[in-house]
Amino acid sequence: MHVHPLQFSAILSFLCSQLLVSPMNSLAQQKHIGLFEGRTDVGTIIHTGSVTYDPASQTYALEGSGSNMWFGNDEFSFLWRRLQGDFILSARVSFTGKGVEAHRKLGWIVRSSLGSASRHVNAAIHGDGLVSLQFRTVEGDTTRELQSTVRGPDII
């Protein structure tokens, strides 16, 4: 998937199935990737994720593997940046290729940690066009969802 930044009134972060924003505790020193501080695999993943950044077009291409962020543990490739206070996140996004999973996701997410069972809220576009607000209010709990009537937007 590719992400084209539109506006950033604060700081961003990005995840393979979703774009993510997260206050991080302690992480190994990582190289900055465009506007982001690092890329991390969250949870037990099969294929290590990767990211490339093109500064001329300000686009990010993120690859990764994982599982549906629905139950009590998440698995995904995560491009992130720390945020505090009020912020607005916006990006033009698209999946690359058809994919093999209708529930692959991309979007913005706010997490309380990099732990796989972290509390979170995310705005996600699924591979089949579904748009939803998903959230986990208690660490390790099931993710809940509110579905939108909008299908397959390119801005989130």
Phi and psi in degrees as GROMACS dihedral restraints (atoms count N, CA, C in turn):
[ dihedral_restraints ]
;  ai    aj    ak    al  type     phi  dphi    fc
    3     4     5     6     1  -118.3    20    10
    4     5     6     7     1   144.5    20    10
    6     7     8     9     1  -123.7    20    10
    7     8     9    10     1   126.9    20    10
    9    10    11    12     1  -112.0    20    10
   10    11    12    13     1   109.3    20    10
   12    13    14    15     1   -63.0    20    10
   13    14    15    16     1   133.8    20    10
   15    16    17    18     1  -101.0    20    10
   16    17    18    19     1   -56.0    20    10
   18    19    20    21     1  -150.5    20    10
   19    20    21    22     1   147.4    20    10
   21    22    23    24     1  -138.1    20    10
   22    23    24    25     1   101.2    20    10
   24    25    26    27     1   -86.7    20    10
   25    26    27    28     1    -1.3    20    10
   27    28    29    30     1  -144.0    20    10
   28    29    30    31     1  -133.9    20    10
   30    31    32    33     1  -121.4    20    10
   31    32    33    34     1   150.0    20    10
   33    34    35    36     1  -111.6    20    10
   34    35    36    37     1   176.1    20    10
   36    37    38    39     1  -159.9    20    10
   37    38    39    40     1   158.9    20    10
   39    40    41    42     1  -143.3    20    10
   40    41    42    43     1   143.7    20    10
   42    43    44    45     1  -128.7    20    10
   43    44    45    46     1   155.9    20    10
   45    46    47    48     1   -60.0    20    10
   46    47    48    49     1   -51.8    20    10
   48    49    50    51     1   -87.4    20    10
   49    50    51    52     1   -10.1    20    10
   51    52    53    54     1  -158.1    20    10
   52    53    54    55     1   156.1    20    10
   54    55    56    57     1   -84.9    20    10
   55    56    57    58     1   142.2    20    10
   57    58    59    60     1  -134.1    20    10
   58    59    60    61     1   144.5    20    10
   60    61    62    63     1  -122.7    20    10
   61    62    63    64     1   134.9    20    10
   63    64    65    66     1  -154.6    20    10
   64    65    66    67     1   135.7    20    10
   66    67    68    69     1   -77.6    20    10
   67    68    69    70     1   121.3    20    10
   69    70    71    72     1   -98.9    20    10
   70    71    72    73     1   148.6    20    10
   72    73    74    75     1   -83.8    20    10
   73    74    75    76     1   -93.7    20    10
   75    76    77    78     1  -124.1    20    10
   76    77    78    79     1   134.6    20    10
   78    79    80    81     1  -134.3    20    10
   79    80    81    82     1   153.4    20    10
   81    82    83    84     1   -62.8    20    10
   82    83    84    85     1   151.2    20    10
   84    85    86    87     1   -58.3    20    10
   85    86    87    88     1   126.6    20    10
   87    88    89    90     1  -128.4    20    10
   88    89    90    91     1   153.3    20    10
   90    91    92    93     1   -76.9    20    10
   91    92    93    94     1   139.0    20    10
   93    94    95    96     1   -64.2    20    10
   94    95    96    97     1   143.0    20    10
   96    97    98    99     1  -125.6    20    10
   97    98    99   100     1    95.8    20    10
   99   100   101   102     1    59.8    20    10
  100   101   102   103     1  -124.9    20    10
  102   103   104   105     1   -81.1    20    10
  103   104   105   106     1    -6.1    20    10
  105   106   107   108     1   -98.6    20    10
  106   107   108   109     1   157.1    20    10
  108   109   110   111     1   -89.9    20    10
  109   110   111   112     1   -25.2    20    10
  111   112   113   114     1  -178.0    20    10
  112   113   114   115     1   175.7    20    10
  114   115   116   117     1  -130.4    20    10
  115   116   117   118     1   133.2    20    10
  117   118   119   120     1  -139.7    20    10
  118   119   120   121     1   144.5    20    10
  120   121   122   123     1   -87.9    20    10
  121   122   123   124     1   129.9    20    10
  123   124   125   126     1  -104.7    20    10
  124   125   126   127     1   134.7    20    10
  126   127   128   129     1    78.1    20    10
  127   128   129   130     1  -170.4    20    10
  129   130   131   132     1   -91.7    20    10
  130   131   132   133     1   107.3    20    10
  132   133   134   135     1  -109.9    20    10
  133   134   135   136     1   158.1    20    10
  135   136   137   138     1   -85.5    20    10
  136   137   138   139     1   -46.0    20    10
  138   139   140   141     1  -117.5    20    10
  139   140   141   142     1   125.4    20    10
  141   142   143   144     1   -58.8    20    10
  142   143   144   145     1   135.0    20    10
  144   145   146   147     1   -77.7    20    10
  145   146   147   148     1   169.6    20    10
  147   148   149   150     1  -152.0    20    10
  148   149   150   151     1   162.2    20    10
  150   151   152   153     1  -143.9    20    10
  151   152   153   154     1   144.2    20    10
  153   154   155   156     1  -126.2    20    10
  154   155   156   157     1   146.9    20    10
  156   157   158   159     1  -127.6    20    10
  157   158   159   160     1   131.5    20    10
  159   160   161   162     1  -108.4    20    10
  160   161   162   163     1   103.4    20    10
  162   163   164   165     1   -64.1    20    10
  163   164   165   166     1   -28.3    20    10
  165   166   167   168     1   -65.6    20    10
  166   167   168   169     1   -43.3    20    10
  168   169   170   171     1   -99.7    20    10
  169   170   171   172     1    -4.6    20    10
  171   172   173   174     1    54.0    20    10
  172   173   174   175     1    46.3    20    10
  174   175   176   177     1  -117.0    20    10
  175   176   177   178     1   150.0    20    10
  177   178   179   180     1  -119.4    20    10
  178   179   180   181     1   137.8    20    10
  180   181   182   183     1  -119.5    20    10
  181   182   183   184     1   119.2    20    10
  183   184   185   186     1  -118.4    20    10
  184   185   186   187     1   133.5    20    10
  186   187   188   189     1  -123.4    20    10
  187   188   189   190     1   151.3    20    10
  189   190   191   192     1  -178.9    20    10
  190   191   192   193     1   179.6    20    10
  192   193   194   195     1  -134.0    20    10
  193   194   195   196     1   172.5    20    10
  195   196   197   198     1   164.3    20    10
  196   197   198   199     1  -157.4    20    10
  198   199   200   201     1  -132.2    20    10
  199   200   201   202     1   168.4    20    10
  201   202   203   204     1   -60.8    20    10
  202   203   204   205     1   129.3    20    10
  204   205   206   207     1   -78.0    20    10
  205   206   207   208     1    73.7    20    10
  207   208   209   210     1  -128.6    20    10
  208   209   210   211     1   -40.4    20    10
  210   211   212   213     1   -89.6    20    10
  211   212   213   214     1  -148.9    20    10
  213   214   215   216     1   -85.9    20    10
  214   215   216   217     1    -7.6    20    10
  216   217   218   219     1  -135.6    20    10
  217   218   219   220     1   142.2    20    10
  219   220   221   222     1  -109.4    20    10
  220   221   222   223     1   152.2    20    10
  222   223   224   225     1  -141.6    20    10
  223   224   225   226     1   120.3    20    10
  225   226   227   228     1  -170.8    20    10
  226   227   228   229     1   167.0    20    10
  228   229   230   231     1   -93.3    20    10
  229   230   231   232     1   132.2    20    10
  231   232   233   234     1  -128.0    20    10
  232   233   234   235     1   116.2    20    10
  234   235   236   237     1  -100.9    20    10
  235   236   237   238     1   122.2    20    10
  237   238   239   240     1  -137.1    20    10
  238   239   240   241     1   164.1    20    10
  240   241   242   243     1  -152.9    20    10
  241   242   243   244     1   140.5    20    10
  243   244   245   246     1   -70.5    20    10
  244   245   246   247     1   143.4    20    10
  246   247   248   249     1  -137.3    20    10
  247   248   249   250     1   150.1    20    10
  249   250   251   252     1  -140.8    20    10
  250   251   252   253     1   150.5    20    10
  252   253   254   255     1    82.3    20    10
  253   254   255   256     1  -161.6    20    10
  255   256   257   258     1   -81.2    20    10
  256   257   258   259     1   144.1    20    10
  258   259   260   261     1  -156.1    20    10
  259   260   261   262     1   158.5    20    10
  261   262   263   264     1  -123.9    20    10
  262   263   264   265     1   133.4    20    10
  264   265   266   267     1  -119.2    20    10
  265   266   267   268     1   135.8    20    10
  267   268   269   270     1  -150.6    20    10
  268   269   270   271     1   138.7    20    10
  270   271   272   273     1  -154.8    20    10
  271   272   273   274     1   148.8    20    10
  273   274   275   276     1   -91.4    20    10
  274   275   276   277     1   127.2    20    10
  276   277   278   279     1  -133.3    20    10
  277   278   279   280     1   155.9    20    10
  279   280   281   282     1  -158.2    20    10
  280   281   282   283     1   150.5    20    10
  282   283   284   285     1   -80.9    20    10
  283   284   285   286     1   150.0    20    10
  285   286   287   288     1  -101.3    20    10
  286   287   288   289     1   121.0    20    10
  288   289   290   291     1    78.6    20    10
  289   290   291   292     1   172.7    20    10
  291   292   293   294     1   -72.4    20    10
  292   293   294   295     1   -38.0    20    10
  294   295   296   297     1    78.1    20    10
  295   296   297   298     1   168.2    20    10
  297   298   299   300     1  -114.2    20    10
  298   299   300   301     1    -3.2    20    10
  300   301   302   303     1  -129.3    20    10
  301   302   303   304     1   118.9    20    10
  303   304   305   306     1   -62.7    20    10
  304   305   306   307     1   -25.2    20    10
  306   307   308   309     1   -99.9    20    10
  307   308   309   310     1    15.7    20    10
  309   310   311   312     1   -60.9    20    10
  310   311   312   313     1   151.1    20    10
  312   313   314   315     1  -134.7    20    10
  313   314   315   316     1   156.6    20    10
  315   316   317   318     1  -144.8    20    10
  316   317   318   319     1   153.9    20    10
  318   319   320   321     1   159.8    20    10
  319   320   321   322     1  -165.5    20    10
  321   322   323   324     1  -102.7    20    10
  322   323   324   325     1   142.5    20    10
  324   325   326   327     1  -141.6    20    10
  325   326   327   328     1   142.3    20    10
  327   328   329   330     1  -112.8    20    10
  328   329   330   331     1   123.7    20    10
  330   331   332   333     1  -123.9    20    10
  331   332   333   334     1   152.9    20    10
  333   334   335   336     1   -86.5    20    10
  334   335   336   337     1   -15.0    20    10
  336   337   338   339     1  -163.8    20    10
  337   338   339   340     1   176.8    20    10
  339   340   341   342     1   -87.2    20    10
  340   341   342   343     1    -0.1    20    10
  342   343   344   345     1   -62.9    20    10
  343   344   345   346     1   145.8    20    10
  345   346   347   348     1   -67.5    20    10
  346   347   348   349     1   -19.2    20    10
  348   349   350   351     1  -104.4    20    10
  349   350   351   352     1    14.1    20    10
  351   352   353   354     1   -56.7    20    10
  352   353   354   355     1   148.3    20    10
  354   355   356   357     1   -64.8    20    10
  355   356   357   358     1   145.3    20    10
  357   358   359   360     1  -161.2    20    10
  358   359   360   361     1   163.9    20    10
  360   361   362   363     1  -139.3    20    10
  361   362   363   364     1   137.3    20    10
  363   364   365   366     1  -144.3    20    10
  364   365   366   367     1   150.8    20    10
  366   367   368   369     1  -108.1    20    10
  367   368   369   370     1   114.8    20    10
  369   370   371   372     1  -125.0    20    10
  370   371   372   373     1   143.0    20    10
  372   373   374   375     1  -106.9    20    10
  373   374   375   376     1   126.6    20    10
  375   376   377   378     1   -91.5    20    10
  376   377   378   379     1   160.7    20    10
  378   379   380   381     1   -58.2    20    10
  379   380   381   382     1   -27.8    20    10
  381   382   383   384     1   -89.8    20    10
  382   383   384   385     1     6.3    20    10
  384   385   386   387     1    97.6    20    10
  385   386   387   388     1   -13.6    20    10
  387   388   389   390     1   -57.4    20    10
  388   389   390   391     1   136.9    20    10
  390   391   392   393     1  -118.8    20    10
  391   392   393   394     1   131.6    20    10
  393   394   395   396     1  -150.8    20    10
  394   395   396   397     1   159.1    20    10
  396   397   398   399     1  -101.3    20    10
  397   398   399   400     1   122.2    20    10
  399   400   401   402     1  -120.7    20    10
  400   401   402   403     1   149.0    20    10
  402   403   404   405     1  -156.6    20    10
  403   404   405   406     1   150.7    20    10
  405   406   407   408     1  -129.7    20    10
  406   407   408   409     1   112.2    20    10
  408   409   410   411     1   -87.9    20    10
  409   410   411   412     1   -19.1    20    10
  411   412   413   414     1  -126.5    20    10
  412   413   414   415     1   132.2    20    10
  414   415   416   417     1   -53.0    20    10
  415   416   417   418     1   130.6    20    10
  417   418   419   420     1    81.2    20    10
  418   419   420   421     1    -4.8    20    10
  420   421   422   423     1   -77.4    20    10
  421   422   423   424     1   170.4    20    10
  423   424   425   426     1   -70.2    20    10
  424   425   426   427     1   143.6    20    10
  426   427   428   429     1   -75.7    20    10
  427   428   429   430     1   137.5    20    10
  429   430   431   432     1  -104.4    20    10
  430   431   432   433     1   167.2    20    10
  432   433   434   435     1  -148.9    20    10
  433   434   435   436     1   142.6    20    10
  435   436   437   438     1  -120.9    20    10
  436   437   438   439     1   118.1    20    10
  438   439   440   441     1   -89.5    20    10
  439   440   441   442     1   144.5    20    10
  441   442   443   444     1   -95.4    20    10
  442   443   444   445     1   156.9    20    10
  444   445   446   447     1   -82.9    20    10
  445   446   447   448     1   -14.0    20    10
  447   448   449   450     1   -72.2    20    10
  448   449   450   451     1   140.9    20    10
  450   451   452   453     1  -122.9    20    10
  451   452   453   454     1   132.3    20    10
  453   454   455   456     1    54.4    20    10
  454   455   456   457     1    45.8    20    10
  456   457   458   459     1   -70.6    20    10
  457   458   459   460     1   163.8    20    10
  459   460   461   462     1  -107.4    20    10
  460   461   462   463     1     1.7    20    10
  462   463   464   465     1  -124.1    20    10
  463   464   465   466     1   132.7    20    10
